[in-house]
Amino acid sequence: MKESPYLIDNDRLADVIAAIQTLGTYKFYKLTFAAWADRITGDEEKADYWQRVFEEHPEFFRLDSKRERASLVWRRQHQKVFNVDTEQKISPEIYDALSEDQKSRVSRTPLGSSELAILINTAIDLHSRALERKQDARWWVTGVIGLVGVIVGAYIKAIVG
């Protein structure tokens, strides 16, 4: 069975939570990997790392059709009615009347704190379940060690005895 992406490294859960918070609240909902790396860690050079995180956690993140930009799944379900300059919602009618230049300054509405809390709690739960599955997969280790001990003990007794 393939190892859960939550168990790839010790910082994965923290990174998923940081990405959820950033992608959920930044004024633009979809950016390049380098731009997200800069927003999350302040280092555009970590774009490849963040691309991997986004790809390995499709339960939260999606890539665009060209696989160049990432967004948060839940936020993609919101309409494009958030003016990033005024930080106000606009009506769909106003959006439709905007020029293409003006439309580029309209994004999907950022998530609220309750929505972010649900996503973060989900990430924590998925991480906990991955840890439990990993521990449950080792149930046989104790039995095998005991059996090996019995076999070695019987072998030594046969040689010595």
Rosetta silent file (secondary structure, phi, psi, omega in degrees, C-alpha in Angstrom):
SEQUENCE: MKESPYLIDNDRLADVIAAIQTLGTYKFYKLTFAAWADRITGDEEKADYWQRVFEEHPEFFRLDSKRERASLVWRRQHQKVFNVDTEQKISPEIYDALSEDQKSRVSRTPLGSSELAILINTAIDLHSRALERKQDARWWVTGVIGLVGVIVGAYIKAIVG
SCORE:     score description
SCORE:     0.000 S_00000001
   1 L     0.000  136.558 -179.362    0.000    0.000    0.000 S_00000001
   2 L   -69.625  139.379 -179.731    1.296    3.455   -0.916 S_00000001
   3 L   -68.766  142.050  178.833    2.257    5.650    2.020 S_00000001
   4 L   -61.914  141.024  177.451   -0.080    8.536    2.767 S_00000001
   5 H   -62.430  -21.314  177.408    1.220   11.920    1.604 S_00000001
   6 H   -68.063  -19.033 -176.253    0.623   13.143    5.166 S_00000001
   7 H  -105.024    6.459 -178.100    3.427   10.846    6.325 S_00000001
   8 L   -62.376  -43.882  174.558    6.001   11.805    3.678 S_00000001
   9 L  -147.784  164.639 -174.409    7.730   14.192    6.063 S_00000001
  10 L   -66.662  -20.838 -177.404    7.172   15.562    9.550 S_00000001
  11 L   -95.801    0.959 -172.543    6.205   19.026    8.304 S_00000001
  12 H   -60.420  -46.282 -179.477    3.569   17.916    5.795 S_00000001
  13 H   -59.989  -44.813  178.977    0.529   18.566    7.984 S_00000001
  14 H   -61.653  -38.489  179.331    1.816   22.030    8.896 S_00000001
  15 H   -68.826  -39.908  177.600    2.474   22.770    5.219 S_00000001
  16 H   -63.307  -42.803  178.504   -1.003   21.634    4.162 S_00000001
  17 H   -63.592  -43.321  178.258   -2.535   23.838    6.864 S_00000001
  18 H   -61.672  -41.083  179.383   -0.401   26.806    5.786 S_00000001
  19 H   -66.599  -42.044  177.933   -1.443   26.277    2.167 S_00000001
  20 H   -58.724  -46.419 -179.094   -5.129   26.017    3.097 S_00000001
  21 H   -62.853  -44.609 -176.352   -4.929   29.275    5.021 S_00000001
  22 H   -70.245  -50.001 -178.871   -3.061   31.103    2.274 S_00000001
  23 H   -68.250  -24.345  179.977   -5.042   29.823   -0.703 S_00000001
  24 H   -80.413  -24.163 -172.640   -8.254   30.324    1.225 S_00000001
  25 H  -118.705  -16.929 -177.959   -7.713   33.953    2.180 S_00000001
  26 L   -65.236  150.585 -173.708   -5.414   35.623   -0.365 S_00000001
  27 L   -61.437  -33.798  175.105   -7.192   38.103   -2.620 S_00000001
  28 L   -98.008  136.191 -175.175   -6.482   36.052   -5.763 S_00000001
  29 L   -86.136  -19.489 -175.362   -7.728   32.480   -5.634 S_00000001
  30 E  -136.459  125.782  179.686   -5.382   30.977   -8.268 S_00000001
  31 E  -139.542  171.320  174.847   -1.652   31.675   -8.735 S_00000001
  32 E   -70.764  164.777  179.612    1.470   30.007  -10.103 S_00000001
  33 H   -62.578  -39.711  179.170    3.431   27.662   -7.858 S_00000001
  34 H   -63.953  -40.872  179.470    6.205   30.245   -7.475 S_00000001
  35 H   -65.775  -41.473  176.856    3.698   32.904   -6.449 S_00000001
  36 H   -66.265  -40.400  178.329    2.124   30.576   -3.865 S_00000001
  37 H   -58.013  -41.721  178.631    5.582   29.601   -2.589 S_00000001
  38 H   -65.756  -42.478 -178.939    6.327   33.288   -2.104 S_00000001
  39 H   -67.219  -37.920 -174.813    2.994   33.915   -0.357 S_00000001
  40 H   -82.574  -45.944 -172.891    3.346   30.882    1.938 S_00000001
  41 H  -119.124   -9.450 -177.133    7.069   30.849    2.752 S_00000001
  42 L    78.819   19.096 -177.138    8.530   33.995    1.228 S_00000001
  43 L  -141.292   99.757  179.726   10.696   31.919   -1.131 S_00000001
  44 H   -61.555  -22.519 -179.369    9.731   31.534   -4.801 S_00000001
  45 H   -65.342  -14.390 -179.513   12.547   28.975   -5.176 S_00000001
  46 H   -93.051   20.127 -178.099   10.355   26.444   -3.351 S_00000001
  47 H   -58.001  -42.604 -179.231    7.806   26.375   -6.189 S_00000001
  48 H   -62.875  -39.342  178.234    8.543   22.724   -7.042 S_00000001
  49 H   -61.809  -47.544 -177.778    7.989   21.681   -3.429 S_00000001
  50 H   -68.273  -33.335  175.160    4.617   23.454   -3.266 S_00000001
  51 H   -59.785  -43.916  177.951    3.585   22.022   -6.613 S_00000001
  52 H   -60.646  -44.322  179.111    4.191   18.552   -5.138 S_00000001
  53 H   -59.397  -46.784 -179.058    2.137   19.401   -2.042 S_00000001
  54 H   -62.842  -41.643 -179.015   -0.749   20.626   -4.205 S_00000001
  55 H   -69.319  -35.239 -176.413   -0.578   17.545   -6.438 S_00000001
  56 H   -83.060   -5.232  179.780   -0.342   15.087   -3.538 S_00000001
  57 L  -129.189   64.937 -179.952   -3.366   16.563   -1.758 S_00000001
  58 L   -67.843   -9.658  175.796   -6.210   16.636   -4.298 S_00000001
  59 L   -68.193  -17.183  179.642   -8.637   16.527   -1.386 S_00000001
  60 L  -123.413  -33.877 -168.874   -7.896   20.248   -0.979 S_00000001
  61 E  -120.468  151.004  175.195   -6.093   21.587   -4.055 S_00000001
  62 E  -133.959  149.662  174.531   -6.547   21.590   -7.838 S_00000001
  63 E  -101.362  154.237  176.619   -4.314   22.587  -10.717 S_00000001
  64 L   -72.826  174.490 -174.743   -5.547   24.455  -13.769 S_00000001
  65 L   -62.571  -27.263  177.966   -5.813   22.668  -17.117 S_00000001
  66 L   -86.896   -3.811 -179.597   -2.264   23.707  -18.095 S_00000001
  67 L    59.532   37.655 -179.710   -0.981   22.454  -14.693 S_00000001
  68 L  -113.063  -20.129 -176.807    0.712   25.817  -14.091 S_00000001
  69 E  -135.008  152.020 -178.090   -1.433   27.291  -11.323 S_00000001
  70 E  -120.540  154.344  175.518   -3.083   25.964   -8.176 S_00000001
  71 E  -147.539  167.471  177.949   -6.224   26.825   -6.266 S_00000001
  72 E   -88.465  130.204 -175.454   -8.198   25.595   -3.289 S_00000001
  73 H   -55.181  -49.816 -175.917  -11.084   23.301   -4.308 S_00000001
  74 H   -60.475  -41.461 -177.397  -13.628   24.846   -1.942 S_00000001
  75 H   -68.401  -29.719  178.055  -12.799   28.372   -3.049 S_00000001
  76 H   -63.494  -19.094 -179.597  -13.203   27.423   -6.724 S_00000001
  77 L   -80.929  -11.782  177.406  -16.867   26.814   -5.943 S_00000001
  78 L   -81.011  151.137  176.767  -17.403   30.492   -5.126 S_00000001
  79 L   -72.657  157.803  173.697  -18.434   32.883   -7.867 S_00000001
  80 E   -82.764   88.475 -178.996  -16.020   35.446   -9.246 S_00000001
  81 E  -137.629   14.808 -176.531  -17.534   38.442   -7.501 S_00000001
  82 E  -106.410  111.038  177.529  -14.690   39.673   -5.267 S_00000001
  83 E   -77.348  114.820 -174.416  -13.034   42.899   -6.408 S_00000001
  84 L   -71.362  -20.441  179.865   -9.441   42.569   -5.187 S_00000001
  85 L   -81.434  -42.340  179.687   -8.843   46.318   -5.258 S_00000001
  86 L   -92.939  -12.437 -175.867  -11.848   47.365   -3.182 S_00000001
  87 L    54.856   40.061  179.039  -12.049   44.029   -1.311 S_00000001
  88 E  -127.817  152.741  173.739  -15.807   44.128   -1.838 S_00000001
  89 E   -77.066  147.021  173.423  -18.252   41.787   -3.522 S_00000001
  90 L  -122.112  160.410 -179.596  -19.816   42.910   -6.769 S_00000001
  91 L   -77.508  156.037  176.155  -22.973   41.620   -8.407 S_00000001
  92 H   -58.888  -32.385  178.526  -22.776   39.195  -11.326 S_00000001
  93 H   -65.376  -42.044  178.036  -24.386   41.864  -13.502 S_00000001
  94 H   -65.493  -41.363  178.574  -21.612   44.339  -12.677 S_00000001
  95 H   -59.044  -46.536 -178.556  -19.016   41.640  -13.362 S_00000001
  96 H   -60.968  -28.411 -178.006  -20.520   40.900  -16.771 S_00000001
  97 H   -84.472   -7.746 -177.346  -20.322   44.604  -17.670 S_00000001
  98 L   -75.146  155.681  172.900  -16.593   44.896  -16.845 S_00000001
  99 L   -74.646  166.398  178.956  -13.838   45.024  -19.464 S_00000001
 100 H   -60.678  -38.275  177.199  -11.425   42.084  -19.682 S_00000001
 101 H   -60.693  -45.575 -179.710   -8.790   44.189  -17.893 S_00000001
 102 H   -67.960  -36.635  179.219  -11.201   44.944  -15.071 S_00000001
 103 H   -63.802  -28.022  178.835  -12.314   41.300  -14.869 S_00000001
 104 L   -67.936  -14.521  178.726   -8.705   40.295  -14.207 S_00000001
 105 L   -98.667   11.712  177.825   -9.000   42.223  -10.926 S_00000001
 106 E  -114.408  132.801 -177.133  -11.998   40.152   -9.823 S_00000001
 107 E  -127.014 -175.960  175.176  -11.440   36.887   -7.985 S_00000001
 108 E   -83.751  147.556 -176.556  -13.441   34.315   -6.089 S_00000001
 109 L   -59.225  132.549  175.476  -14.561   35.302   -2.614 S_00000001
 110 L   -61.331  155.320  178.397  -12.059   34.374    0.129 S_00000001
 111 L   -74.927  151.298  175.458  -13.150   31.712    2.596 S_00000001
 112 L   -84.715  171.186 -177.044  -14.492   32.663    5.985 S_00000001
 113 H   -63.590  -35.012  179.856  -12.982   31.533    9.273 S_00000001
 114 H   -69.364  -37.202  177.083  -15.555   28.758    9.742 S_00000001
 115 H   -66.105  -42.668  177.418  -14.812   27.351    6.271 S_00000001
 116 H   -62.191  -41.365 -179.822  -11.068   27.465    6.967 S_00000001
 117 H   -61.434  -40.330  178.976  -11.603   25.741   10.319 S_00000001
 118 H   -62.548  -45.461 -179.220  -13.494   22.903    8.610 S_00000001
 119 H   -65.222  -42.268  179.901  -10.679   22.394    6.083 S_00000001
 120 H   -65.161  -43.484  177.592   -7.960   22.535    8.738 S_00000001
 121 H   -63.561  -35.460  176.853   -9.825   20.076   10.959 S_00000001
 122 H   -64.345  -43.860  178.506  -10.255   17.795    7.954 S_00000001
 123 H   -61.179  -43.593  179.155   -6.495   17.907    7.286 S_00000001
 124 H   -62.792  -42.979  179.152   -5.769   17.096   10.927 S_00000001
 125 H   -63.447  -44.118  178.801   -8.260   14.207   10.836 S_00000001
 126 H   -63.332  -38.533  176.864   -6.779   12.795    7.612 S_00000001
 127 H   -63.738  -45.342 -179.969   -3.283   13.029    9.120 S_00000001
 128 H   -62.353  -41.442  179.242   -4.428   11.241   12.283 S_00000001
 129 H   -65.294  -38.397  177.997   -6.076    8.487   10.258 S_00000001
 130 H   -62.987  -41.539  176.920   -2.912    8.010    8.193 S_00000001
 131 H   -63.199  -42.264  179.273   -0.904    7.617   11.412 S_00000001
 132 H   -63.107  -43.498  179.056   -3.426    5.109   12.766 S_00000001
 133 H   -62.220  -39.218  179.286   -3.318    3.055    9.555 S_00000001
 134 H   -64.295  -42.222  178.855    0.463    3.013    9.682 S_00000001
 135 H   -68.765  -39.914  179.056    0.393    1.789   13.283 S_00000001
 136 H   -64.738  -30.094 -179.136   -2.344   -0.762   12.550 S_00000001
 137 L   -68.968  -13.609 -178.160   -0.272   -2.146    9.687 S_00000001
 138 L   -99.837   13.426 -176.752    2.384   -3.188   12.221 S_00000001
 139 H   -58.059  -31.146 -174.117    0.128   -5.434   14.340 S_00000001
 140 H   -79.748  -15.021 -175.038    1.962   -8.538   13.152 S_00000001
 141 H   -60.028  -45.877 -178.695    5.445   -7.359   14.214 S_00000001
 142 H   -61.118  -44.210  178.967    5.042   -8.432   17.855 S_00000001
 143 H   -62.818  -41.877 -179.948    3.816  -11.889   16.862 S_00000001
 144 H   -65.838  -42.633  178.910    6.648  -12.411   14.389 S_00000001
 145 H   -61.941  -42.337  177.660    9.268  -11.343   16.927 S_00000001
 146 H   -62.993  -42.963  179.571    7.788  -13.767   19.466 S_00000001
 147 H   -64.619  -41.958  177.406    7.740  -16.596   16.928 S_00000001
 148 H   -62.046  -41.028  178.209   11.355  -15.917   15.918 S_00000001
 149 H   -60.469  -42.336  178.727   12.304  -15.972   19.602 S_00000001
 150 H   -64.299  -44.708 -179.143   10.649  -19.384   20.061 S_00000001
 151 H   -63.685  -46.039  179.294   12.358  -20.792   16.957 S_00000001
 152 H   -63.108  -42.377  178.821   15.780  -19.453   17.976 S_00000001
 153 H   -61.519  -43.453  179.025   15.263  -20.769   21.521 S_00000001
 154 H   -65.875  -38.477  179.039   14.298  -24.233   20.221 S_00000001
 155 H   -64.294  -45.274 -179.992   17.294  -24.251   17.840 S_00000001
 156 H   -64.289  -42.494  179.433   19.712  -23.323   20.644 S_00000001
 157 H   -62.612  -38.264  179.975   18.183  -25.945   22.946 S_00000001
 158 H   -67.929  -36.093 -179.292   18.551  -28.581   20.215 S_00000001
 159 H   -73.150  -46.598 -175.892   22.214  -27.682   19.670 S_00000001
 160 H   -78.008  -38.502 -166.351   23.135  -27.432   23.322 S_00000001
 161 L   -84.556    0.000    0.000   20.760  -29.966   24.658 S_00000001
